[in-house]
Amino acid sequence: MSADSVTAAAPSGPAVDGSRGAVLANLLFNLALAALFTALFVAAGELPSSMWEPLGAGAFPRLVLGALILFNLALALQAALALGHAPRGAGTCAWLYQRRLAFATLAAFALYALAMPWLGFAPASLAFLLAVQWLLGARRGRRLLVATGVAVAFGVGLYLLFGQVFQIPLPAGRLW
């Protein structure tokens, strides 16, 4: 990862620039994430139950998603309280630009979730991991080789681990 990409990925919230636009962008972003996690929380309740687990397959995802909803609502409340005290400025575009890698990663994750029913777990995970590592700076040479190894190990390895060792089938794709 280059020094520029590390600098661009470094978090700098409202405490750093403190402009009204940055605080407003932070508020909207956390509300959007809370809404997304709420939708996923509801969808996790529809996961099939298992005879081996009394709480059902959706219990752990719902626990994690519930914590994420509370965390994002707390951050949104913090930003809403800071909004009245923030000085006016053109911080929204700068805030978005500073977080472009985070937004690109979220977009890749959304595509990953959409591609999962079509491609299946292993190919979708392999593509997601390769794409995110490329976004974060593994673009050529040895870094790309290591990124490919990591993507294969986690994409195919997790599929085999869950399917063969734990006997938990992961989603197979409609295309293959």
PEFEN-V88680 format. One line per field, one symbol per residue. ss: DSSP state (H for helix, E for strand, L for the rest). psi: psi as a letter, one per 20 degrees, with the letter a starting at -180 (. if undefined). Layout:
ss=???
psi=???
This chain:
ss=LLHHHHHHHLLLLHHHHLEHHHHHHHHHHHHHHHHHHHHHHHHHLLLLLLLLLLLLLHHHHHHHHHHHHHHHHHHHHHHHHHHLLLELLLHHHHHHHHLHHHHHHHHHHHHHHHHHHHHEHHHHHHHHHHHHHHHLLLLLHHHHHHHHHHHHHHHHHHHHHHHHHLLLLLLELLLL
psi=prhghgghippnahhghjrhhggghgghghhghhgghgghgghhijqqqqiiohirhigghhgghgghggghhghggghhhihhipqqrlighhgghhkhhghhghghhghghhighghrgghggggghgghhghjinirchghgghgggggggghghghgggggikopqpqrhh.
